[in-house]
Amino acid sequence: MMTQKEKIGSYSIGVNVLLVAMKGGLAVLSGSVALVADAIHSATDVISSVTVLAGIKISKRKSKNFPYGLYKVENFVSLLTSLFIFLAGYEIVKTVFLEPFILKRQYLPYAMAGLVAAMGITFAFSRYELRQGKAIGSPSLIADAKHIRTDMMSSCVILAGLVGGLFDLELDRIAAIVVVLLVFKAGAGIFVDAFRVLLDASLDFKTLDQVKTIILKNPRVVAINGLWGRNSGQYKFIEADIIIKAGDLEKAHVVSRRIENHIRAAVAHVDQILIHYAPQKRETRTIAIPLRNDRRNISEHFGTAPCFYVAKVRERDGVLLSEAYETNPFAGEEKGKGIKVSEWLLAKGVDTVYTPKGFEGKGPGYVFSDAGVDVTLTEDRNLAAIQLDMQKKTHETQPLNHELKGKKGGMF
């Protein structure tokens, strides 16, 4: 059973055969050298359309020798299509300068009417094929549609030449030369696009930037070390090297799969995504503790806590690098306070939250779990007690130092 791409490829062959017959007949009728050149151009379209259809059929195959598929066959076909376009340009040049033709003015109105009909067919089908090619993501169909569209543009120039012929203006050969320029321009564009893919050129910046944004939206992603992508036929292959906050391989794999699913949902025609992930090597740890208005006692209400004590500690020796009392901007909110506060703390880079009550089944619990934030339950009721407990744990490894400028002593 034929696929949609194969059906459109077959339609293209039929349309091009019809155009060759129409333009060839009109050229004989009118004696127009430009119409002869355009008929030659359309004849090469038939050859390129057959090549496109063959490429679509071959590109679907996979084998042990080609485990990544034969998708690039489509790009190779696009390259061949561009060569056929160049061949058409050469044939047109040869015809314009070497073949003698005399316009038959009495038949020019009929030739003009037939050419307008051919232009209508060309315009309608090229729009249809281009739209379908973009929807399917087929580079060969898109290339074929652009190729056919050059017929319409060249026909406009030829029509102007025929109109000039009615008024004894020698525009026919000039029109043929303009057709050649349009043909070579179209061929060059298709050639460059196909050649870039065959040489594994990178995906376009817009797509890579979209993928980068998706990856960084995951709260467990700390950094992107590298991001690469390439096209192969209509499909995209994406590879990323990321640093994530995850305590074990199972969690890291879950994060990787989630990122992959989000990329596939947002970017069309992705065949494979390879994500290399490594755990974060934390050099510092940022803690947050909900406090009451006195900034000493622990608040039992996370979402409505008036302020938070936020401190950054060096992981290897417990040195306090910075500390601040942050006013809770969402304490007065009616709904969703807990989630908003959680996201606010994440934006400040918090890794650990101390709280007298757990977050099981609550919004903050889900936010912190997704982001890999450690939630530590504490029975201490004031900030000084928590500081003392943390100091004792650090002293089990080595004495602590304090590096806050202008301070003596302090939390640690």
LINWO-V794933 format. One line per field, one symbol per residue. phi: phi as a letter, one per 20 degrees, with the letter a starting at -180 (. if undefined). A space follows every 10 residues. Layout:
phi = ???
//
This chain:
phi = .fefffffff gfffffffff fffffffffe meffffffff gfffffffff fgffffffff ecbffcfend gfgfffffff gfffffffff ffgfffedde ccfeffdfgf ffffffffff ffffffffff fffffendff ffffffffff ffffffffff ffffffdmee dfffffffgg ffffffffff ffffffffel ffgfgfffff fgfffffffe eeadfabcbb ebmedddccc ccdcebebff fffffffffg fffffedfle eccddeccff efeccddccf ceffmcefee dffdgfbcec cdcfffcmff eabaddfffd fefecmfgff fffffffenf dccebfcfdg mdggffffff emefddfcef dbffffffff ffffffeafe ccdffmccmp gd
//
